Amino acid sequence: MVNVDTKNAMEQMDAAVQEARQELDPKAINAAADPVKEVANWMKKWYTSAGYKRLSKILIELAD
C-alpha cells in the first residue's frame, strides 16, 4: 500500500513533469549554439522536482 506522503510526492512529480514538457522547445534547442547544453540545463532545472526517468521519457518521445 502506498502511503499518503508517497502519493503526494508522486502527484507533485507528475505536475512538475507536465510543466517541464511545456517548457521544452525542440525548435529553440535545435537553433541553439550548443543544443546539448540546452538540454542539460533543462534537465538540471527539472530533475529534482520531476525526476530524471520522467524527463528522459519526454526526450525519448522527441527522438521518435
Secondary structure, DSSP 8 states (H G I E B T S, - for coil): ---HHHHHHHHHHHHHHHHHHHH--HHHHHHSS-HHHHHHHHHHHHHHHH-HHHHHHHHHHHH-
